[in-house]
Amino acid sequence: MLLVAGKLVGAGMATVGLAGAGVGIGTIFGCLIIGTSRNPRRGKDLFRIAMLGFAFTEAIALFALMMAFLILFG
């Protein structure tokens, strides 16, 4: 019983990284909109950089989700 409770608590704590990734993705695209509105000619370059940042941030979210699943089902 205690082991199951510990697994559930640990998996819940591991999913906190998903909230941080959501905040990071929102910040990335918010800054993309601000940067594109200030300098529309650089929009394509800013979009490429934003996609790179999105990929890195999403990778962190996937690692956190993977850890939660490993805790629950491992």
Secondary structure, 3 states (H helix, E strand, C coil): CHHHHHHHHHHHHHCHHHHHHHHHHHHHHHHHHHHHHHCHHHHHHHHHHHHHHHHHHHHHHHHHHHHHHHHHHC
